[in-house]
Amino acid sequence: MASKLLRSRNYAPSARLAPYIARHYVFSVDAPAAFELIDQLLAETIFIRLLLEGDWAAELNPGEWSNVGPGVFFGANSRPMRVRVRGGFRVVGIALCPAGWPSLSSIPVHEFTDRMLPLDTVAGERAAALFDDVAAVTSDDEAGDLAIIAAIERHFCALLDERGWPPSHPAMHRFELIARNNSTAKVAAVASALGIAARQLERLCLTHYGMSPKAVLRRSRFLDMASAIRGLSHPDEHELAALRFSDQSHLIYEFRRFISMTPGQFTKTPTPLLDAGLELRNLRKAEDAARGVAAVPA
């Protein structure tokens, strides 16, 4: 039932902000007040979420549900984060590029991994101004979405104007492509493809992702396998063979690590919020392929 209620629309950022913003999206649910959905998030990057309508909470500790306000800053996830939605809701989201984070803030990204914070603890007074400008757009259609995106991008451009538009890191953009399109790559091969030492890759990933390159690739491999099991992607025989784990116990271990279920439980359990993230990831992979950048050597 839940998946039929969900509507998700997403948009690429403007060319000027593409090094810093990965994607904009508007996600909404029309549901009765008694509706409750508990799902899990496994984000690959920082997300800003502006909760325009509804009751949205995250389980930061077992059995402890927290709501930190309408403007929320989520770090990337190294493990699943359980979220709960009650009734209908509408959320505007901004996914940030790992390669561009140090250009936007001096706060180390690892401080946010697996955390949910009020947006104003990170963005200060900008948080309220951003939320107010987005909330002022009341139409829930494409025209409204574009007005929301224009408001968001004005705020990001103002921030970058103040910071002098520092460039994002080209090697980290390249690593993002590799992680998204070749998740079974070995760290040494990735470093070689990027033309840097493995230790330098480790330092860069900790700076831009808050995780080691091995951890990023491991999460990407799980997401690829989850997408294939869900039928949301259709890897060819060679790609599927590369994704397979060495044995069933390894596969079960990874699923328990990243989604707190066995593969069998996952196939039977609806995860509409996670699925929306997988679909967006697959869309970005298709865009990579269309631009001729999917076949990354590693």
N, C-alpha and C positions, 0 to 999 in steps of 0.2 A: 504493500500500500504506500509506504513512505516514498519510494522512488517515483511513483506516479504523481505525487504532490509537489515534487521539487522542480524548480525552474532555475536553470543556470545559464547566464549569458556572459561571455568573456570577450575582451578586446585587447589588441596589441597596443602598447604605448606609442606615443609619437616618436619619430626617428631621433629627435634630440634627446629624449629621455630613455631610449631603449637600452643604453648601457647601465641604467640604474633601476629601471622598473621592468620586471619580467612580464607582468600581465595585470590588467584590471578585470574585475568580475563583479557581477551582481547576482546574488543567490537568494532565492525566496521560496517560501512554502506557504501555500494556502491551506490552513488546517483548522479544525475546531479547537476550542480552548483546552479540551481534554486530551488532545494529541500529545504524545511524548515520544521522542526519538533519542536513543542513546547510540552513539557511533564513536568512531575513533579517527583521529587525524594523524597523518604521518607526513608532515610538510618537509620539503627539501630545502626550503629557504625561509627567510623572515617574511611574515605576513602582517600587514596592518588590516584590521577588520573594524568597520564602522557599523555598529548594530543599530539600524534605523527603527526596527520593529521587533518585538518578541522577547522571549526569555531564553537566553543562551548562557550556559555555564560549563565550566571545565572541572574535571576531577583532578585536582593537583596532588591530593593524597587520597589513599583508599577510603571511599565513603564520604569524602569532603568535597562538596561541590562549591565552586567559587564563581562569582560574577564580579568583574572589576570595573564595570561601567560600560558606557556606550562606545568608547574608543579603546580598542584593545590592541596590544602589541604582542605578537606571538613569535618566539624564536623558532628556528628549525628544530625538527624532532629527530632524536637518535633512537627514541622508543615511542610507542603509541601514546597519544594523549586522548583520554576519553572525554567526550563532550556530550552535553544533554541539551536538547531543544524541547521546549514546551509551547504548544499552540503554534500559530502561524508566526513567521518571522521574515525579515528582509535584511540582508547583510551586503554591504559593499566591501570588497576586498582589494588589496593592493599587494601583489607578490613582488618582492624586491630581488634584484640580481645579486648573488653573492659577490661577484666581481666588483660591484659598485658600492657595497656597503661602506667601506672606509672613506669613500668620497662624500657620504651623507652624514657620517657621525664619527666622532673620535672614541666612542664607547666600544670596547672589544666585543666582537660578535659572540665569542664563547660565553659571555656573561648571560646571554639570552637562551642558550640551547635548552630545550624542553621546559621553557618557562612561558607564562602568560602574565603580562603586566599592563597596568593602565597606560594608555598611550602617552599621557602627559608626563609620566616619569622618564620617558625617553625624549619626547618632542617638546616638552614644556608648554608655553602658551600657544604654540602653533597647533597643538592637538585640538583645543576647543574651537579655534578658528576654522580648522579643516572640517571638523565634524559639523559645525553650524552651516558652512557653505554647502556641504553635501546634503545635509538634512533639509535644506531649503528647496531642493529639487523634489517635487512631489509626484511627478508622473512616472509610473512604473512601466516604461516602454523604451524602445531604442533611443528616441529623442531625449528622454530623461537620462538614460545611461550616458549618452554623449555629453550632456550638460554636467553630469557628475564627474566624468573623466576630465573635462575641461577644468573644472574647479580643482580637482586633485592635482592636475599637472601645473596649474598656476602656483600652487603652494610649493611643489617640488622645485619648480624653476626659481622661485624666490629664495628658497633655501640654498640652491646651488649658486645663484647669483652672489649670495653672501659669502659662500665658501670658495668662490672663484672657479667653479666648474672643474674641480680636479678630475683627471681622467680615471676611468675604471681600469682594472688590471687585465691586459690582453690575454695573458696566460691562463687566468682564472675563467675568462669567457670560454677559452678553448677547452679547459678542463670540464666546464659545465656541459659542453657539447659531447665530450667523451662519456661522461657519466650518464647522460641521458640516452645516448645512442649506442654505447658499447660498454655496458655495465660489467661485463666479464673480463674487461681488460686488467692486466696486472699493473701494479703501481710503478714498477721499474720501466715497463714499456710506455706507460703514460708519460713519465718524466722524460724519457728519451724522445717521445713524439713532441713534447713541448720544448725540448732543447734546454732543459734545466736538470740539475742534480736531484736525486730522490729526496735528499734532506731539505733542499729548497722548496720542493713541492709540498713536503710535510708542513713547513713553516707557513707557506702561502695558504694552504687549506685551513690551517688553524686560524689564520688571520681573517679569511674571507668566509669560511663555512663554520668555524667553531668546532670542527671535527677533523680527524685525519683523513687523507685521501682513501685509505683502505675502508674506513667506516662509511664514507660517502658512496663509494662504489658498491659496498655490501648492501646498503639501503636501496640503491638504484636497482641492483639485481633482484632484490625481493619485490620491488614495485613492478618490475618487468614480469616476473613470474606471477604475481597476483593479478596483473592485467590479463595475462594469457589465460589463467584459470577462470577468470570472470568472463572470458570471451569478449573483452573490450579491445584486445589487440590480436593480431593473427600472424605471429612470427613464422617464418618459413622453417623448413626442416632443419637447416643448418643453425639458425638462430635459436630454435627451441632446444636443440642438442647442446648448444653452448650454455644455455640457461640452466639446464638440469643439474641438480646437485649430485654429489658422489653417491649418496645412498638415501633411503627414505628417512632415516633418523636425522640426517643433516637437514633435509627439507623441513621436517617437523620442528627442529630446533630453530630454524630461521623464522618460520611462521609464528612460533610462540614468542620469539624475540621481538618481532616487528608488528604483530597484530594480536598477540595474546590468544591465539587459537591454533588448532591443528589445521592442516590443509582441508581435511574433511569437514571440520566445523565451519571453515571459511566458505566453502562451497554452498553451505546450507543457511548461512547467516546473512541477511541483507545488511549492506554497509553503504547506504546511498551517499553519505558525505565523502567517505573514502573513495567511492567509485567516481564521484564528480572530479576529485583530484586526479585519479588515474586517467580519466577521459581528457582532462586538460593537458596532462603530461603527453598523452598520445597525440593530441593536436599539435603540440609544440614539436614533437618528433616528426610529424608529417610536414610541418613548415620547414624544419631543418632539411628534410629530404628534398622539398621543392626548391630550396635555395642551394642545393648541392653541397651541403655541409654535414650530412648525416654520416657519411662513410669516413669517419675519423680514424686515421691510423693509430693503432695502439697495440 
